[in-house]
Amino acid sequence: MLKIPNRRKMPVSEQQPRIIKIERPTTGRILGPLKMPSVQQQTFLTKNNPKISEDLASRLETLQRRIQEWKSSGQV
């Protein structure tokens, strides 16, 4: 994705022509990589609160059951 600088932050001078410098990402650079501390924090939270994981497991079972019922009804 291209970055275009904000015009408000550019110096205002009528003698100097406006030059917009477009920054292109360098090759091999990943845009928006995952941050490892946030991923580790998420797994840490689920280990501390087993009620959340139980709730998610029950929701998953309910969804899987509803999907099976939907597929067996022939509305696919």
Backbone bond lengths (Angstrom), bond angles and torsions (degrees), N, CA, C in turn:
res aa  C-N    CA-C-N  psi(-1)  N-CA   C-N-CA  omega(-1)  CA-C   N-CA-C  phi
1 M - - - 1.445 - - 1.526 108.25 -
2 L 1.319 115.97 142.11 1.452 120.77 -177.83 1.516 110.38 -88.29
3 K 1.318 115.15 143.73 1.459 120.49 177.75 1.521 108.87 -106.76
4 I 1.320 116.84 126.03 1.461 121.30 175.50 1.522 106.75 -113.41
5 P 1.328 117.77 124.75 1.466 119.81 -176.71 1.522 112.14 -64.24
6 N 1.319 115.45 154.57 1.457 122.55 -179.74 1.528 109.39 -72.25
7 R 1.339 116.89 131.86 1.468 120.21 -177.80 1.521 112.31 -69.41
8 R 1.329 117.46 -27.90 1.466 119.64 -178.98 1.522 111.55 -65.93
9 K 1.312 116.91 -30.36 1.460 120.57 -177.75 1.533 112.33 -84.36
10 M 1.322 116.80 -10.09 1.463 120.01 -179.12 1.533 109.68 -78.44
11 P 1.334 117.44 145.63 1.468 119.55 178.50 1.530 111.04 -67.11
12 V 1.322 115.65 138.30 1.460 120.47 -178.93 1.526 108.00 -97.40
13 S 1.302 115.75 111.22 1.456 121.55 178.03 1.524 107.22 -145.92
14 E 1.331 116.13 122.76 1.456 119.26 -177.50 1.519 111.54 -75.10
15 Q 1.327 117.81 -22.82 1.459 120.54 179.31 1.529 110.83 -76.86
16 Q 1.310 115.97 -31.66 1.456 120.36 -177.47 1.536 108.94 -91.92
17 P 1.337 118.20 125.98 1.469 119.11 179.28 1.528 110.83 -69.01
18 R 1.317 115.34 149.75 1.461 119.78 179.13 1.527 109.63 -77.95
19 I 1.302 115.32 125.60 1.456 121.11 177.65 1.526 106.87 -119.75
20 I 1.316 115.72 121.96 1.458 120.07 178.04 1.522 107.51 -99.95
21 K 1.309 115.24 117.58 1.457 120.48 178.93 1.526 107.75 -95.89
22 I 1.325 116.07 120.84 1.457 121.27 179.84 1.520 108.05 -98.17
23 E 1.336 115.39 123.68 1.462 120.18 179.29 1.516 109.08 -92.93
24 R 1.314 115.75 126.50 1.455 120.66 176.66 1.521 108.68 -105.94
25 P 1.319 117.65 143.96 1.467 118.87 179.28 1.520 110.75 -66.35
26 T 1.309 115.65 142.44 1.457 119.75 179.37 1.519 109.41 -73.92
27 T 1.317 116.09 156.67 1.463 119.60 -179.32 1.520 109.74 -68.06
28 G 1.299 116.03 141.02 1.455 121.06 179.94 1.512 113.78 85.06
29 R 1.316 117.64 -2.88 1.462 120.68 -179.85 1.524 109.15 -90.45
30 I 1.310 116.71 130.16 1.456 121.12 -179.68 1.526 108.02 -90.65
31 L 1.323 115.30 127.98 1.458 119.79 178.59 1.520 108.83 -86.29
32 G 1.313 117.72 121.40 1.454 122.93 177.98 1.516 114.07 68.93
33 P 1.315 119.28 55.88 1.469 119.38 178.81 1.524 110.92 -70.26
34 L 1.326 115.59 157.28 1.462 119.60 177.88 1.515 109.96 -70.42
35 K 1.294 115.88 138.89 1.457 120.27 177.75 1.522 107.58 -90.72
36 M 1.296 116.59 123.51 1.458 120.91 -176.38 1.530 113.33 -63.83
37 P 1.334 121.10 -39.59 1.469 118.82 179.75 1.526 112.86 -59.77
38 S 1.337 118.27 -35.26 1.464 119.78 -179.68 1.524 110.81 -69.17
39 V 1.333 116.70 -36.64 1.465 120.03 178.48 1.516 109.74 -67.58
40 Q 1.331 117.23 -42.23 1.455 120.49 179.41 1.526 110.56 -66.22
41 Q 1.312 117.98 -36.77 1.458 121.71 -180.00 1.528 110.27 -64.89
42 Q 1.335 116.87 -37.97 1.453 120.38 -179.38 1.532 110.72 -64.53
43 T 1.323 118.02 -44.19 1.460 119.91 179.25 1.524 110.17 -68.19
44 F 1.314 117.30 -32.50 1.456 121.41 179.15 1.528 110.40 -65.44
45 L 1.329 117.44 -39.62 1.459 120.98 -179.80 1.527 111.45 -66.11
46 T 1.327 117.76 -38.21 1.460 119.36 -179.22 1.518 111.41 -70.52
47 K 1.318 118.21 -29.42 1.462 120.42 177.99 1.529 110.86 -71.96
48 N 1.323 117.02 -34.91 1.462 120.17 -178.35 1.524 112.71 -74.62
49 N 1.299 117.89 -28.87 1.453 120.49 -175.92 1.530 109.43 -119.67
50 P 1.332 118.28 90.65 1.470 120.02 -177.80 1.523 112.71 -67.99
51 K 1.336 117.57 -20.92 1.460 120.29 179.72 1.526 110.63 -64.53
52 I 1.331 116.33 -37.26 1.461 120.16 179.15 1.519 109.82 -64.03
53 S 1.326 117.87 -45.74 1.457 120.09 -178.63 1.532 110.79 -66.49
54 E 1.337 118.03 -35.51 1.468 120.71 176.48 1.524 110.49 -65.24
55 D 1.325 116.33 -40.84 1.459 120.98 178.76 1.523 110.55 -63.57
56 L 1.326 116.65 -43.67 1.459 120.21 179.12 1.520 111.09 -65.45
57 A 1.326 117.37 -38.14 1.463 120.64 178.66 1.526 110.49 -64.16
58 S 1.325 117.36 -41.63 1.469 119.61 178.98 1.527 110.96 -67.22
59 R 1.324 117.22 -37.00 1.469 120.34 176.76 1.523 110.86 -64.50
60 L 1.343 116.05 -41.38 1.458 120.55 179.41 1.525 110.49 -62.70
61 E 1.323 117.11 -44.01 1.466 120.58 178.33 1.527 110.81 -61.22
62 T 1.320 116.77 -41.85 1.465 120.73 179.17 1.522 110.69 -63.04
63 L 1.325 116.39 -44.63 1.463 119.98 179.30 1.518 111.66 -63.88
64 Q 1.332 116.96 -42.82 1.463 120.01 179.65 1.525 110.80 -63.07
65 R 1.333 116.89 -40.01 1.465 120.88 178.44 1.526 110.32 -63.87
66 R 1.333 116.98 -43.76 1.467 120.52 -179.92 1.523 111.65 -65.62
67 I 1.341 116.81 -35.95 1.465 120.34 178.13 1.520 110.17 -66.32
68 Q 1.332 116.97 -42.89 1.464 120.20 178.11 1.530 110.70 -61.62
69 E 1.331 117.37 -42.61 1.465 120.81 178.26 1.520 110.79 -63.22
70 W 1.322 116.43 -39.97 1.464 121.52 -178.99 1.524 110.58 -66.38
71 K 1.354 116.33 -43.00 1.461 119.96 179.55 1.524 111.26 -67.45
72 S 1.322 117.19 -37.93 1.464 119.63 -178.61 1.530 111.75 -72.64
73 S 1.328 117.60 -22.43 1.464 119.81 179.53 1.527 111.78 -75.72
74 G 1.341 118.70 -15.17 1.464 121.74 176.34 1.510 114.44 85.24
75 Q 1.304 118.91 19.55 1.464 121.86 179.70 1.520 111.81 -93.94
76 V 1.306 117.51 19.22 1.467 121.32 -176.58 1.493 110.12 -72.66
